[in-house]
Amino acid sequence: MSRSTGWPTLPGWWPRPGVEVRLTLGLVAIFLAVIFLLDVLFGLIPDRARTELVARQTTSTALALLVTQGIEQGGRLPQRAIRQLAEQDREVLSVALQQKGRPRTTLIGDHAAHWTLPPGERSTLTQVRVAIHDAQSQPWGTLEIAFRPIYPTTLAEVLAAPVVRALLGVVLLSSLAIWLYLRRVLQHLDPGQVIPERVRDAFDVLDEGIVILDPQARVMMANEAFRRLAPLQQPRRAVAIGQPVTQLDWLCRAVAGDGDGTAPVESPWATAVRTAAPSEEREVRIGPADDPAQVREVLVKCTPVLDPGGQVRGSMLRLRDVSALHQLNRALQTSQQALRERNEELSRLATRDPMTSCLNRRAFFEQATRLFELADQRGEGLVCVMADIDHFKQFNDRHGHATGDQVIKAVAAILAGGVRGTDLVCRYGGEEFCLLLPQREAADVLMLAERLRREIEDTAGSQVESVAGLRVTSSFGMALFEPGLAGLAMLVDRADQALYDAKRTGRNRVSRWPVPVSAPVSETKTA
C-alpha cells in the first residue's frame, strides 16, 4: 500500500472517531503538553519526592533523638514515645534497633517484611538507616526505619492522588468544552461544501463509482454508485465526507490484493498524486473472500485533479463494476465448452466402435490412407497387423454372447494399451482387429505382435468375470509396406493373408507376409 495520510487505518471492528472527537483529543493533548512543559520550566506541580524527603528526615531525626535519650538514661528506651511519634507519621511502616553484636530489636511493625536494604548500603527514600551514639560519642548501633513507597503502586492509589484527580478533572472539563465548541464551528467548515450540491447530484446519476479526494487522500465527495460497492455488512455512513480513504479498509484491501506479494502495491490515488498523471486501469475484486456470490469485479482508475498551474489539488477515483460482463463471458465459455464436449462425443460416436472404443472401419481407412500416402512419399516404414480371436464362436456357443462381448473387450484393451498414441487400432470385424503402425520396422513390429499375443494368452481370460479359468488366444498376421504397393487395401490384404497362414498352421502365433508358397491363401478362415 502507499504511504497513508491522516489517522492510521484501524481494524474493521474498531469504532471510527468523528472529526469533532479527533480534534478534541488533539487539542486536549496539546493543552496537557503545555501544562507539563510549564511544570518542567517553572515547577507548577509540587515535587512530592522532595516534600516527603524533608518530612521523613524530620521523623527519622526525632526517633533517633528519643533512642539516644533512652541510651543516655541507662539504656531504657521510651517505647511509648517512639510508638506515638511513629503513629503520627502514617508513612512509617516499621522501626527496629540494630545494636552492635546483638540481634535486631523490632520496635514497631513487621520490620522483617518491610526492611529490604542490604547491610552497608546507603539509605533511600523508603529505607532509612540512622547511626546512634552513646554518651561518650561512641558508635552504639543503628536505627532502621521503613517508610511507605512515595509513588502509588496500585490503580486506586494513583486515582486517589490529588494531582491525578486535578489532571483528570481538567481533561474531562476541557474535552467537553472543546467538543461542544467544535461541533458548532465545524458546521461552518463542512468539507462537503467544497463540492456543490448540483455537482453531487450529477455524479449520483452515473453508473460508475466516483470518489473525489483532496491532496491528503481525504474523501471530498462519493457518489451513490460508489457507496453501493461497499460490502453489504458495511453501513452507508462508512463513506463519510472528510474521512481518509485509507480508513475504507474494504477498498484498500481490494487495490492491494492484485500484487504478487513480493512488494507493496501502490494505491492508484497515491500514483496519481505522485506522478500527476492518470494511473493504469486495473481490475480488482471487492467483497468478502468467504462469500464468492458477493464478490464484485471492478475496474479501478484514478485521475489527478490539476489547477491552472499544473499543481495537483486532489484526485478522482473511478470504479466500474464489470461483474455482469464477466458473468456473461463465463456463461459463454461454459456453453462453448459444453458444445466442444458434445462435438467430441459426436465425433467419438461417429469414429469409434461403441463396444471397444477402437476406430471403426470408416474412420480407420480415412486416417490410414493419409499414413499410407506419407509413407509412400517419404519412404518411411509402415506395418499393418491383423489379429483374430481364436475359436471365438465357441465362446458364444458355450457361454453366451455376453461372455463373447467380454472377450472382445479384453482383447481390444490389450491391443490398444500395447501400442503408441500415433498407431491406429481398428475393430475390423466381429472378433477381428487391424493395427497400422507408422514409422516402424518389421523386426520391431514382429516383437510387438509376439508380446501382444503372449499378453492376450496370459491375461485376457482372467479379465472375463462371467467365466472363471477361461483361456483366450489370438492369431496375428503382419505385412510391411513396400514402395510401389498399389494401395492401402493391398497392404491390409497381405496382412490378412498372413493371418490366414497363422490360423492354418495352428493358431495362437504370428505369421508374416509373404506366406509360404505351399499355403493355400484362398482358404477360408475359421473361427
Secondary structure by P-SEA (a helix, b strand, c coil): cccccccccccccbbbbcaaaaaaaaaaaaaaaaaaaaaaaccccccaaaaaaaaaaaaaaaaaaaaaaaaaaccccaaaaaaaaaaacccccbbbbbccccccccccccccccccccccccccccbbbbbbbcccccccbbbbbbbcccccccaaaaaacaaaaaaaaaaaaaaaaaaaaaaaaaaaacccccccaaaaaaaaaccbbbbbbccccccccccaaaaaaccccccccccccccccccaaaaaaaaaccccccbbbbcaaaaaaaccccccbbbbbbccccccccbbbbbbbbbbbbcccccccbbbbbbbbaaaaaaaaaaaaaaaaaaaaaaaaaaaaaccccccccccaaaaaaaaaaaaaaaaaabbbbbbbbbbbcaaaaaaacccaaaaaaaaaaaaaaaaaaccccbbbbcccccbbbbbbccccaaaaaaaaaaaaaaaacccccccccccbbbbbbbbbbbbbbcccccaaaaaaaaaaaaaaaaaacccccccccccccccccccccc
